[in-house]
Amino acid sequence: MTTETTAAVDQQVQTTTVDVRCTGHVRDAVGDHDLEFTFEGTSLREFLEAFFEEYDVEEMLIAETEADATARGWAPVPDELPGTWRKNPEGDQTRPYARVCINGRFNEHFEGFETELEAGDRVALIYPFMFCC
């Protein structure tokens, strides 16, 4: 390979196409419940950044602070957690009741927003309607 060919390969950006499923308020805002979305990169973070550039749903899904990620009235988290339970770090969390799933599993069960996505993965953006009696 020549130096020019190597430089051209390095400049190519990998794109990934995933199936996106939207529920509740996200579905209303996006206007569809099932769509294909192609973005530059391979991580969930890169997907979310690209998706939020096209669809204005970041504020309904992503919590900027710990307070934004916690619903009032939830039980406090114990100091020592059983098993391998963990949550995403501050700034990489969803709002109460909002979730991001990859192939049917919450992103916290993988590598959070750093989870690598593959072509054809299903990313669900969930923010359900809440009804009160």
N, CA, C and O atoms as a DFTB+ gen file, in Angstrom:
532 C
 N C O
     1  1       0.834      -1.178       0.000
     2  2       0.000       0.000       0.000
     3  2       0.879       1.242       0.000
     4  3       1.860       1.312       0.740
     5  1       0.537       2.197      -0.808
     6  2       1.295       3.439      -0.845
     7  2       0.866       4.325       0.312
     8  3      -0.159       4.078       0.948
     9  1       1.638       5.337       0.577
    10  2       1.312       6.286       1.638
    11  2      -0.011       6.983       1.352
    12  3      -0.801       7.221       2.266
    13  1      -0.254       7.310       0.082
    14  2      -1.505       7.975      -0.300
    15  2      -2.703       7.064      -0.062
    16  3      -3.745       7.516       0.410
    17  1      -2.553       5.771      -0.393
    18  2      -3.650       4.817      -0.181
    19  2      -3.932       4.660       1.303
    20  3      -5.093       4.631       1.711
    21  1      -2.887       4.558       2.117
    22  2      -3.055       4.436       3.562
    23  2      -3.766       5.656       4.127
    24  3      -4.650       5.522       4.973
    25  1      -3.389       6.847       3.668
    26  2      -4.035       8.075       4.141
    27  2      -5.510       8.094       3.744
    28  3      -6.353       8.532       4.527
    29  1      -5.830       7.628       2.543
    30  2      -7.227       7.605       2.091
    31  2      -8.048       6.632       2.919
    32  3      -9.196       6.923       3.253
    33  1      -7.476       5.478       3.258
    34  2      -8.189       4.502       4.086
    35  2      -8.423       5.075       5.477
    36  3      -9.504       4.903       6.040
    37  1      -7.415       5.760       6.046
    38  2      -7.550       6.362       7.368
    39  2      -8.640       7.429       7.398
    40  3      -9.285       7.630       8.426
    41  1      -8.847       8.117       6.263
    42  2      -9.831       9.184       6.219
    43  2     -11.257       8.672       6.041
    44  3     -12.212       9.415       6.266
    45  1     -11.410       7.413       5.640
    46  2     -12.753       6.865       5.477
    47  2     -13.399       6.737       6.848
    48  3     -12.780       6.276       7.807
    49  1     -14.630       7.148       6.917
    50  2     -15.366       7.075       8.171
    51  2     -16.327       5.900       8.073
    52  3     -17.059       5.751       7.094
    53  1     -16.306       5.074       9.106
    54  2     -17.204       3.926       9.120
    55  2     -18.614       4.395       9.452
    56  3     -18.816       5.208      10.354
    57  1     -19.579       3.875       8.717
    58  2     -20.972       4.159       9.022
    59  2     -21.647       2.872       9.474
    60  3     -21.242       1.771       9.102
    61  1     -22.676       3.036      10.277
    62  2     -23.443       1.910      10.797
    63  2     -24.916       2.216      10.581
    64  3     -25.357       3.343      10.806
    65  1     -25.675       1.225      10.147
    66  2     -27.116       1.374       9.983
    67  2     -27.816       0.472      10.994
    68  3     -27.591      -0.738      11.026
    69  1     -28.664       1.077      11.815
    70  2     -29.403       0.336      12.831
    71  2     -30.900       0.530      12.618
    72  3     -31.330       1.484      11.970
    73  1     -31.677      -0.380      13.168
    74  2     -33.130      -0.243      13.188
    75  2     -33.493       0.499      14.464
    76  3     -33.057       0.116      15.549
    77  1     -34.278       1.547      14.345
    78  2     -34.663       2.342      15.504
    79  2     -36.149       2.129      15.763
    80  3     -36.974       2.249      14.857
    81  1     -36.474       1.815      17.000
    82  2     -37.861       1.684      17.423
    83  2     -38.136       2.786      18.429
    84  3     -37.375       2.974      19.379
    85  1     -39.214       3.508      18.223
    86  2     -39.571       4.630      19.086
    87  2     -40.926       4.361      19.722
    88  3     -41.846       3.884      19.058
    89  1     -41.048       4.666      21.004
    90  2     -42.324       4.495      21.694
    91  2     -42.738       5.790      22.368
    92  3     -41.921       6.682      22.600
    93  1     -44.021       5.874      22.676
    94  2     -44.561       6.978      23.456
    95  2     -44.277       8.349      22.875
    96  3     -44.515       8.605      21.695
    97  1     -43.765       9.222      23.722
    98  2     -43.492      10.608      23.325
    99  2     -42.426      10.684      22.230
   100  3     -42.483      11.569      21.376
   101  1     -41.461       9.771      22.246
   102  2     -40.431       9.772      21.206
   103  2     -41.073       9.490      19.854
   104  3     -40.744      10.128      18.854
   105  1     -41.987       8.533      19.833
   106  2     -42.684       8.209      18.580
   107  2     -43.432       9.432      18.052
   108  3     -43.381       9.721      16.857
   109  1     -44.115      10.141      18.925
   110  2     -44.830      11.355      18.505
   111  2     -43.875      12.394      17.929
   112  3     -44.154      12.988      16.887
   113  1     -42.747      12.613      18.606
   114  2     -41.799      13.641      18.166
   115  2     -41.106      13.262      16.858
   116  3     -40.881      14.121      16.005
   117  1     -40.768      11.988      16.698
   118  2     -40.068      11.525      15.495
   119  2     -41.040      11.380      14.329
   120  3     -40.681      11.613      13.175
   121  1     -42.280      10.990      14.645
   122  2     -43.286      10.829      13.605
   123  2     -43.358       9.425      13.038
   124  3     -44.107       9.175      12.093
   125  1     -42.590       8.507      13.602
   126  2     -42.601       7.126      13.140
   127  2     -42.169       6.239      14.300
   128  3     -41.470       6.691      15.207
   129  1     -42.581       4.992      14.270
   130  2     -42.193       4.084      15.345
   131  2     -41.094       3.113      14.937
   132  3     -40.498       2.462      15.796
   133  1     -40.817       3.005      13.654
   134  2     -39.856       2.030      13.162
   135  2     -39.140       2.615      11.948
   136  3     -39.765       2.851      10.914
   137  1     -37.832       2.849      12.067
   138  2     -37.088       3.424      10.959
   139  2     -35.654       2.921      10.961
   140  3     -35.143       2.484      11.992
   141  1     -35.020       2.982       9.824
   142  2     -33.593       2.704       9.716
   143  2     -32.853       4.021       9.850
   144  3     -33.310       5.054       9.359
   145  1     -31.701       3.981      10.519
   146  2     -30.933       5.206      10.704
   147  2     -29.459       4.881      10.498
   148  3     -28.928       3.964      11.124
   149  1     -28.805       5.626       9.629
   150  2     -27.385       5.446       9.346
   151  2     -26.620       6.613       9.944
   152  3     -27.011       7.768       9.779
   153  1     -25.537       6.313      10.634
   154  2     -24.738       7.352      11.282
   155  2     -23.265       7.034      11.106
   156  3     -22.891       5.896      10.823
   157  1     -22.438       8.048      11.277
   158  2     -20.989       7.864      11.218
   159  2     -20.513       7.377      12.572
   160  3     -20.789       7.995      13.600
   161  1     -19.795       6.262      12.564
   162  2     -19.269       5.701      13.796
   163  2     -19.884       4.349      14.098
   164  3     -20.592       3.770      13.274
   165  1     -19.597       3.852      15.312
   166  2     -20.082       2.536      15.702
   167  2     -20.626       2.477      17.122
   168  3     -21.181       1.452      17.517
   169  1     -20.486       3.535      17.893
   170  2     -20.903       3.482      19.304
   171  2     -22.320       4.032      19.492
   172  3     -22.833       4.786      18.665
   173  1     -22.924       3.634      20.594
   174  2     -24.244       4.158      20.949
   175  2     -24.179       5.674      21.107
   176  3     -25.106       6.378      20.706
   177  1     -23.105       6.176      21.681
   178  2     -22.944       7.631      21.848
   179  2     -22.969       8.332      20.489
   180  3     -23.639       9.353      20.337
   181  1     -22.246       7.798      19.498
   182  2     -22.218       8.402      18.163
   183  2     -23.595       8.313      17.507
   184  3     -24.018       9.236      16.811
   185  1     -24.292       7.196      17.731
   186  2     -25.665       7.078      17.227
   187  2     -26.549       8.153      17.840
   188  3     -27.255       8.864      17.124
   189  1     -26.512       8.274      19.175
   190  2     -27.378       9.240      19.849
   191  2     -27.088      10.664      19.391
   192  3     -28.017      11.433      19.142
   193  1     -25.813      11.026      19.278
   194  2     -25.468      12.376      18.830
   195  2     -26.026      12.650      17.435
   196  3     -26.599      13.712      17.191
   197  1     -25.860      11.700      16.528
   198  2     -26.364      11.882      15.159
   199  2     -27.890      11.905      15.135
   200  3     -28.488      12.715      14.426
   201  1     -28.516      11.029      15.900
   202  2     -29.979      10.963      15.929
   203  2     -30.559      12.263      16.492
   204  3     -31.549      12.784      15.978
   205  1     -29.936      12.778      17.550
   206  2     -30.428      14.012      18.161
   207  2     -30.217      15.226      17.266
   208  3     -30.945      16.211      17.387
   209  1     -29.235      15.175      16.374
   210  2     -29.069      16.260      15.403
   211  2     -30.237      16.292      14.427
   212  3     -30.657      17.361      13.985
   213  1     -30.756      15.121      14.096
   214  2     -31.854      15.032      13.131
   215  2     -33.231      15.127      13.794
   216  3     -34.163      15.690      13.221
   217  1     -33.351      14.583      14.981
   218  2     -34.633      14.573      15.689
   219  2     -34.452      15.212      17.061
   220  3     -33.535      14.854      17.800
   221  1     -35.315      16.147      17.398
   222  2     -35.198      16.925      18.630
   223  2     -35.832      16.173      19.809
   224  3     -36.890      16.561      20.305
   225  1     -35.174      15.096      20.249
   226  2     -35.714      14.297      21.355
   227  2     -34.716      14.114      22.495
   228  3     -34.987      13.370      23.438
   229  1     -33.582      14.775      22.422
   230  2     -32.552      14.598      23.452
   231  2     -33.051      14.982      24.837
   232  3     -32.821      14.249      25.799
   233  1     -33.728      16.112      24.956
   234  2     -34.169      16.573      26.275
   235  2     -35.171      15.626      26.931
   236  3     -35.215      15.526      28.157
   237  1     -35.974      14.933      26.130
   238  2     -36.936      14.023      26.741
   239  2     -36.293      12.694      27.153
   240  3     -36.868      11.953      27.950
   241  1     -35.116      12.390      26.621
   242  2     -34.479      11.108      26.919
   243  2     -33.276      11.196      27.852
   244  3     -33.135      10.360      28.745
   245  1     -32.418      12.175      27.670
   246  2     -31.120      12.201      28.343
   247  2     -31.135      13.155      29.538
   248  3     -31.578      14.299      29.429
   249  1     -30.646      12.669      30.674
   250  2     -30.524      13.465      31.891
   251  2     -29.120      14.055      31.954
   252  3     -28.134      13.333      31.805
   253  1     -29.028      15.339      32.171
   254  2     -27.719      15.994      32.263
   255  2     -27.099      15.829      33.648
   256  3     -25.876      15.793      33.776
   257  1     -27.927      15.730      34.681
   258  2     -27.423      15.631      36.049
   259  2     -28.062      14.433      36.750
   260  3     -29.034      13.858      36.259
   261  1     -27.515      14.074      37.880
   262  2     -28.070      12.985      38.689
   263  2     -29.504      13.304      39.103
   264  3     -30.359      12.419      39.122
   265  1     -29.766      14.565      39.433
   266  2     -31.123      14.963      39.822
   267  2     -32.110      14.773      38.674
   268  3     -33.259      14.397      38.905
   269  1     -31.676      15.028      37.438
   270  2     -32.540      14.830      36.269
   271  2     -32.823      13.351      36.015
   272  3     -33.817      13.011      35.372
   273  1     -31.955      12.473      36.516
   274  2     -32.086      11.033      36.265
   275  2     -32.885      10.314      37.340
   276  3     -33.153       9.119      37.220
   277  1     -33.264      11.030      38.385
   278  2     -33.918      10.397      39.522
   279  2     -35.314      10.954      39.716
   280  3     -35.511      12.168      39.766
   281  1     -36.271      10.063      39.823
   282  2     -37.650      10.485      40.082
   283  2     -37.830      10.711      41.573
   284  3     -37.292       9.974      42.400
   285  1     -38.585      11.731      41.898
   286  2     -38.876      12.027      43.292
   287  2     -39.648      10.855      43.890
   288  3     -40.568      10.330      43.262
   289  1     -39.282      10.451      45.083
   290  2     -39.994       9.388      45.764
   291  2     -39.394       8.007      45.583
   292  3     -39.873       7.052      46.194
   293  1     -38.356       7.869      44.758
   294  2     -37.718       6.566      44.597
   295  2     -36.911       6.244      45.853
   296  3     -36.400       7.146      46.517
   297  1     -36.801       4.985      46.169
   298  2     -36.023       4.554      47.326
   299  2     -34.546       4.874      47.093
   300  3     -34.064       4.800      45.962
   301  1     -33.830       5.228      48.158
   302  2     -32.404       5.523      47.986
   303  2     -31.639       4.253      47.610
   304  3     -32.034       3.144      47.968
   305  1     -30.541       4.439      46.887
   306  2     -29.694       3.321      46.482
   307  2     -28.812       2.942      47.664
   308  3     -28.172       3.813      48.254
   309  1     -28.764       1.662      48.024
   310  2     -27.904       1.250      49.146
   311  2     -26.431       1.427      48.790
   312  3     -26.067       1.447      47.615
   313  1     -25.579       1.555      49.823
   314  2     -24.147       1.732      49.593
   315  2     -23.530       0.531      48.886
   316  3     -22.691       0.694      48.000
   317  1     -23.943      -0.672      49.273
   318  2     -23.437      -1.879      48.634
   319  2     -24.561      -2.521      47.847
   320  3     -25.596      -2.891      48.401
   321  1     -24.344      -2.648      46.547
   322  2     -25.365      -3.191      45.667
   323  2     -25.133      -4.680      45.435
   324  3     -23.989      -5.117      45.307
   325  1     -26.208      -5.458      45.380
   326  2     -26.042      -6.885      45.133
   327  2     -25.679      -7.153      43.673
   328  3     -26.041      -6.377      42.788
   329  1     -24.979      -8.227      43.428
   330  2     -24.690      -8.646      42.056
   331  2     -23.837      -7.644      41.303
   332  3     -22.932      -7.029      41.866
   333  1     -24.138      -7.489      40.028
   334  2     -23.347      -6.615      39.168
   335  2     -24.131      -5.370      38.759
   336  3     -23.831      -4.760      37.733
   337  1     -25.121      -4.995      39.544
   338  2     -25.929      -3.826      39.218
   339  2     -25.038      -2.598      39.148
   340  3     -24.184      -2.380      40.007
   341  1     -25.249      -1.813      38.128
   342  2     -24.533      -0.546      37.990
   343  2     -25.386       0.367      37.132
   344  3     -26.310      -0.084      36.454
   345  1     -25.080       1.622      37.163
   346  2     -25.800       2.552      36.303
   347  2     -24.794       3.388      35.544
   348  3     -23.608       3.411      35.873
   349  1     -25.272       4.063      34.541
   350  2     -24.389       4.896      33.735
   351  2     -23.901       6.075      34.567
   352  3     -24.593       6.509      35.488
   353  1     -22.722       6.597      34.255
   354  2     -22.217       7.765      34.990
   355  2     -23.058       9.010      34.702
   356  3     -23.777       9.072      33.705
   357  1     -22.955       9.990      35.586
   358  2     -23.693      11.242      35.404
   359  2     -23.381      11.821      34.035
   360  3     -22.229      11.835      33.603
   361  1     -24.419      12.298      33.355
   362  2     -24.284      12.821      31.999
   363  2     -24.547      11.771      30.936
   364  3     -24.798      12.105      29.778
   365  1     -24.492      10.498      31.325
   366  2     -24.766       9.386      30.407
   367  2     -25.989       8.596      30.875
   368  3     -26.091       7.395      30.624
   369  1     -26.901       9.266      31.546
   370  2     -28.086       8.608      32.076
   371  2     -29.326       9.098      31.347
   372  3     -29.330      10.154      30.714
   373  1     -30.372       8.298      31.455
   374  2     -31.652       8.709      30.898
   375  2     -32.511       9.333      31.994
   376  3     -32.257       9.160      33.186
   377  1     -33.520      10.054      31.560
   378  2     -34.471      10.652      32.497
   379  2     -35.322       9.547      33.123
   380  3     -35.379       8.437      32.594
   381  1     -35.984       9.841      34.251
   382  2     -36.878       8.838      34.836
   383  2     -37.895       8.365      33.799
   384  3     -38.472       9.175      33.073
   385  1     -38.103       7.093      33.735
   386  2     -39.055       6.419      32.839
   387  2     -38.570       6.335      31.401
   388  3     -39.147       5.574      30.623
   389  1     -37.553       7.067      31.011
   390  2     -37.009       6.988      29.656
   391  2     -35.921       5.922      29.641
   392  3     -35.194       5.760      30.622
   393  1     -35.806       5.198      28.538
   394  2     -34.800       4.144      28.439
   395  2     -34.239       4.094      27.020
   396  3     -34.904       4.471      26.055
   397  1     -32.997       3.617      26.921
   398  2     -32.379       3.314      25.644
   399  2     -32.006       1.838      25.702
   400  3     -31.265       1.404      26.584
   401  1     -32.528       1.078      24.753
   402  2     -32.268      -0.367      24.725
   403  2     -31.553      -0.745      23.435
   404  3     -31.752      -0.134      22.386
   405  1     -30.714      -1.772      23.544
   406  2     -30.031      -2.328      22.387
   407  2     -30.440      -3.790      22.305
   408  3     -30.167      -4.579      23.209
   409  1     -31.089      -4.134      21.220
   410  2     -31.557      -5.508      21.022
   411  2     -32.334      -6.027      22.226
   412  3     -32.185      -7.181      22.628
   413  1     -33.167      -5.156      22.797
   414  2     -34.063      -5.556      23.877
   415  2     -33.486      -5.492      25.276
   416  3     -34.162      -5.870      26.232
   417  1     -32.244      -5.020      25.425
   418  2     -31.634      -4.933      26.755
   419  2     -31.222      -3.494      27.030
   420  3     -30.746      -2.794      26.137
   421  1     -31.409      -3.054      28.285
   422  2     -31.024      -1.701      28.661
   423  2     -29.530      -1.487      28.419
   424  3     -28.724      -2.393      28.630
   425  1     -29.172      -0.290      27.976
   426  2     -27.763      -0.020      27.648
   427  2     -26.844      -0.160      28.862
   428  3     -25.649      -0.403      28.694
   429  1     -27.367      -0.014      30.070
   430  2     -26.556      -0.176      31.281
   431  2     -26.014      -1.595      31.413
   432  3     -25.004      -1.814      32.081
   433  1     -26.684      -2.565      30.777
   434  2     -26.235      -3.954      30.851
   435  2     -25.078      -4.228      29.894
   436  3     -24.500      -5.315      29.907
   437  1     -24.747      -3.256      29.076
   438  2     -23.602      -3.363      28.174
   439  2     -22.530      -2.409      28.673
   440  3     -22.100      -2.501      29.823
   441  1     -22.103      -1.508      27.830
   442  2     -21.072      -0.521      28.188
   443  2     -21.636       0.886      28.169
   444  3     -20.931       1.831      27.815
   445  1     -22.907       1.043      28.549
   446  2     -23.517       2.361      28.555
   447  2     -23.505       2.989      27.178
   448  3     -23.785       2.309      26.191
   449  1     -23.190       4.262      27.088
   450  2     -23.177       4.967      25.812
   451  2     -21.968       4.600      24.958
   452  3     -21.904       4.971      23.786
   453  1     -21.011       3.877      25.533
   454  2     -19.829       3.445      24.773
   455  2     -20.043       2.084      24.117
   456  3     -19.127       1.565      23.479
   457  1     -21.220       1.499      24.258
   458  2     -21.521       0.206      23.653
   459  2     -21.331       0.272      22.140
   460  3     -21.803       1.204      21.488
   461  1     -20.652      -0.700      21.598
   462  2     -20.440      -0.776      20.151
   463  2     -21.689      -1.358      19.491
   464  3     -22.221      -2.374      19.936
   465  1     -22.145      -0.710      18.437
   466  2     -23.301      -1.171      17.678
   467  2     -22.828      -1.806      16.378
   468  3     -21.797      -1.430      15.821
   469  1     -23.598      -2.770      15.912
   470  2     -23.311      -3.414      14.633
   471  2     -24.481      -3.167      13.694
   472  3     -25.601      -2.907      14.135
   473  1     -24.216      -3.248      12.412
   474  2     -25.278      -3.080      11.414
   475  2     -26.412      -4.046      11.715
   476  3     -26.188      -5.232      11.958
   477  1     -27.632      -3.522      11.697
   478  2     -28.807      -4.348      11.941
   479  2     -29.234      -4.429      13.394
   480  3     -30.297      -4.977      13.688
   481  1     -28.424      -3.890      14.326
   482  2     -28.853      -3.868      15.726
   483  2     -30.136      -3.057      15.838
   484  3     -30.395      -2.167      15.028
   485  1     -30.930      -3.372      16.846
   486  2     -32.183      -2.648      17.099
   487  2     -31.974      -1.753      18.317
   488  3     -31.667      -2.234      19.408
   489  1     -32.140      -0.459      18.120
   490  2     -32.022       0.510      19.205
   491  2     -33.420       1.038      19.489
   492  3     -34.071       1.603      18.610
   493  1     -33.872       0.850      20.716
   494  2     -35.189       1.337      21.108
   495  2     -35.027       2.587      21.965
   496  3     -34.258       2.603      22.926
   497  1     -35.760       3.627      21.603
   498  2     -35.792       4.882      22.362
   499  2     -37.170       4.957      22.992
   500  3     -38.176       5.134      22.304
   501  1     -37.201       4.820      24.306
   502  2     -38.464       4.608      25.018
   503  2     -38.718       5.773      25.978
   504  3     -37.895       6.072      26.842
   505  1     -39.848       6.410      25.812
   506  2     -40.331       7.380      26.787
   507  2     -41.845       7.265      26.767
   508  3     -42.522       7.925      25.979
   509  1     -42.373       6.407      27.656
   510  2     -43.800       6.055      27.573
   511  2     -44.721       7.203      27.979
   512  3     -44.326       8.140      28.673
   513  1     -45.962       7.088      27.515
   514  2     -46.998       7.983      27.972
   515  2     -47.348       7.595      29.391
   516  3     -47.412       6.405      29.698
   517  1     -47.570       8.534      30.244
   518  2     -47.961       8.250      31.630
   519  2     -49.395       8.748      31.818
   520  3     -49.717       9.892      31.498
   521  1     -50.223       7.890      32.330
   522  2     -51.617       8.257      32.585
   523  2     -51.888       8.170      34.070
   524  3     -51.404       7.264      34.748
   525  1     -52.639       9.086      34.556
   526  2     -53.002       9.106      35.969
   527  2     -54.506       9.055      36.095
   528  3     -55.220       9.684      35.314
   529  1     -54.988       8.322      37.058
   530  2     -56.439       8.180      37.247
   531  2     -57.049       9.403      37.882
   532  3     -58.259       9.443      38.109
